[in-house]
Structures are given as C-alpha cells and as structure tokens.
Amino acid sequence: MTRKSTINRIVFRMLPWCGIGSDGIIILISRLFWIITLGFIGHCHCLYFSMHFNAQNFFNLVDCLCSFLAHAKIIVKLIAFWMNQRKFVETLTLITDDWSDCAKNNIDMRVMTDKAKISDRITNMIIILHTLSVTAYCIGIIIADVDITDKTELPLINKLELSFNVNTQLMYRVVLIIEYIHMILTNCVSGVINIIFLAMIIHVGGQMDVLQRWLAEFIPKGIENEQKSVVIMINKIILRHQKIIQISENIENLFTYIVLFIFASNTIMMCSLGFLIVTALGTDDVMEQMIKCLLFFVSTNLEAFIFCYAGEYLNSKSKEIGFATYNCAWYNLKSKDSRILLFIILRSQKQLTLTAGKIMDLTLETFTSIMKASGSYLSVLLAMQ
C-alpha cells in the first residue's frame, strides 16, 4: 500500500480520540470527555492547594504544581487544535498532494520515504518514552500496600484533594487504576500532538531536499535551446517553493500559542522536578523520588528541545534554498529566465521561522535560555525550602 503522508498511521487512528476529525459523534464525545476529566482534575488540584497551603507542605505543593501544569498543558494543546482544526485539515491536504506529486518520480519518492521512516522512529520513541515516564511516575503508589484506615490523607498518584470520600480499600484501588489509565491517555494525547508537529517539520524538510535536487538538475547541458522546458521547470520550482512556505505558515499558526504555553509551563516544571529530585537526595525515599521524577524530567526537557530543534532545522533548511538557487547553472539560461530565479533567492533571504506566541523564534539558543531560567528558578526554590 502506497504511503500518502509523513505522519504515522497510528497517529491518524488516535486523532478522533483527541477530538480531532470529521466524525461528529466521536469528536463530540472525545471533547466532552477531555473537558470534563481535565476540568475535574484541575479542580482537585486547586482544592489541594487551598487546603495544604503552608510552609510545612512546600515539597508536596511543588509536586502538585508540576502535576497541575502537566494537565493544563494538555487542555491548552487540545483547545488550540480544536480551534484551528480547519487549518490542520488544510495542511494535511497539502501534505497528501506533495506525496502524490512525489509518486511520479522515484528519486523524490525515495527522499520522502526516508523522511517518513525517520518520522516513524520518532513516533515510536515518543510513545514509548511517554508510557515509561507515566509508569515510572505511578508505579510507587500503585504497588504500595496502603491501609486506608490508618491514613488521614490518602496517597494518590497526583497531589489531589478529592471532592468525594474514599472509604473502602477496593474504592481506593479503583481510583488509583482510573488515575493511572487517565494519565496514560493524557500523555498519549500530548505525544500525538508533538508527533504531528515533528512529522510536519520533517515533511517540509523533505520537500526542501526535493526542491534543491530540482534546482541542481533542471539546467543540463544544451538545455538553452529548450526554452519551453526551462519555463515549465521554473514554474514548477516556484510553485513548490510557495507550497513549502504555505505549509510552514500553517504549522506556525497551528503551534505558535501551544509552544508559548509549553515553554512557560515547562520552564516551571523543569525547575520544580529538579527541586523534587535534589531535595530527595540523602533522604530515605530517594530511590522512589528518582524513579518517579527522573523520566518525567527527561520527557519535559525533551519536549522543549524538539520544538526548539525543529525551529532551528526549518530555519537552516530555508537558507539552503537560496544557496541551491545560486549554485545552479543559471548562467546557461537566457537573461530573462535567469532573472526569475532572483525572486527565489530574495524570498529565501526571509527565512522560515517558528515562534512561541509570535514573541521569540524557536532556536537552540532559545532552548539554552529555557534551561538557564529553569536553573535560576531552581536556586530560588532551594533557597525558599
């Protein structure tokens, strides 16, 4: 079966359960499910803050803050996608059209297939990492032998204050299992949205590689006498460049405010998780805290990194279009035809960028700034302890 998208088939199957798609009933049920469950968990987090807000519970409050931000990040991602679903569908259509065009040429198809394989590997890695991080975060509480009759405050996976009474051992176990399953689902949703972003960026990179190959090969020796072929090829190159720009702008519009919230929340989460890890050192439950927080810390760092790396990748790839245009055999063309290539060079000088809320560009330098800010906030938290 011929592939028609850089995005993995598993991701497409999961989209309806994220509230994204065309089937009205399933989409409505999914959206109601996420709004109700995430709203309820947010309410329980707020109850915990209000009932345990004192200096003696500082460690638990930081843990609660991490959990609250992680769930808030999910609902922000979902709402942003729901509001921009038309733009997302338009981008998917453009990606499918690109694959249909590449199917006409074996070399172009090979380039895109290689990009799709990279996308598949990243998909598998992100899903495995998210599943492992949730399991590591939850396993200590799930396997603990807790007698609810001896506890004034029941240990839950997240720091929550439930609005109903848990008065039997069975009910307590059911609550833990539901909490664990919900965390698996929320992390899968978060991973799916991150995978879509990366797959789209990888697709744009593949299309830029195809465009560079066209620029390198469209003026062979003797083609100066084939005026019609040159004009057709130049038009083809310009249209492909315009489509690349359009997909990049759609990605920017889809993800810019998602990325802004991710950077704000991940900065706080990284310093908070670092605080939990550092504070646990030298205590009796150091191993439990390390198992619980370390993979969560890694996945949070990785999420910020992949968005910044994607922005850097897109920026550097867009520069290469201008270089490839200049390095092609434009001197074999008539002057009226070679002047057309100047427009591609000029447009390439305005590099394609991704931003966080239209405020700052996504680059590796931005990721460095986030890490520095997290380290600074960690120092403040340790001083407040």
Secondary structure as the mmCIF struct_conf table of DSSP 4:
data_model
#
loop_
_struct_conf.conf_type_id
_struct_conf.id
_struct_conf.beg_label_comp_id
_struct_conf.beg_label_asym_id
_struct_conf.beg_label_seq_id
_struct_conf.end_label_comp_id
_struct_conf.end_label_asym_id
_struct_conf.end_label_seq_id
BEND BEND1 THR A 6 ILE A 7
HELX_RH_AL_P HELX_RH_AL_P1 ARG A 9 MET A 14
HELX_RH_3T_P HELX_RH_3T_P1 LEU A 15 CYS A 18
TURN_TY1_P TURN_TY1_P1 GLY A 19 GLY A 19
BEND BEND2 GLY A 21 SER A 22
HELX_RH_AL_P HELX_RH_AL_P2 GLY A 24 MET A 51
BEND BEND3 HIS A 52 HIS A 52
BEND BEND4 ASN A 54 ASN A 54
HELX_RH_3T_P HELX_RH_3T_P2 ALA A 55 ASN A 57
HELX_RH_AL_P HELX_RH_AL_P3 PHE A 58 MET A 83
TURN_TY1_P TURN_TY1_P2 ASN A 84 ASN A 84
HELX_RH_AL_P HELX_RH_AL_P4 GLN A 85 CYS A 102
TURN_TY1_P TURN_TY1_P3 ALA A 103 LYS A 104
HELX_RH_AL_P HELX_RH_AL_P5 ASN A 106 ILE A 143
BEND BEND5 ALA A 144 ALA A 144
HELX_RH_3T_P HELX_RH_3T_P3 ILE A 148 ASP A 150
BEND BEND6 THR A 152 GLU A 153
BEND BEND7 ILE A 157 ASN A 158
BEND BEND8 SER A 163 PHE A 164
BEND BEND9 THR A 168 THR A 168
HELX_RH_AL_P HELX_RH_AL_P6 GLN A 169 GLU A 217
BEND BEND10 PHE A 218 ILE A 219
TURN_TY1_P TURN_TY1_P4 LYS A 221 GLY A 222
HELX_RH_3T_P HELX_RH_3T_P4 ILE A 223 ASN A 225
HELX_RH_AL_P HELX_RH_AL_P7 GLN A 227 ALA A 280
TURN_TY1_P TURN_TY1_P5 LEU A 281 GLY A 282
BEND BEND11 THR A 283 THR A 283
TURN_TY1_P TURN_TY1_P6 ASP A 284 ASP A 285
HELX_RH_AL_P HELX_RH_AL_P8 VAL A 286 ASN A 327
BEND BEND12 CYS A 328 CYS A 328
HELX_RH_3T_P HELX_RH_3T_P5 TRP A 330 ASN A 332
BEND BEND13 LEU A 333 LEU A 333
HELX_RH_AL_P HELX_RH_AL_P9 SER A 335 GLN A 349
BEND BEND14 LYS A 350 LYS A 350
STRN STRN1 THR A 355 ALA A 356
TURN_TY1_P TURN_TY1_P7 GLY A 357 ILE A 359
STRN STRN2 MET A 360 ASP A 361
HELX_RH_AL_P HELX_RH_AL_P10 LEU A 364 MET A 384
#
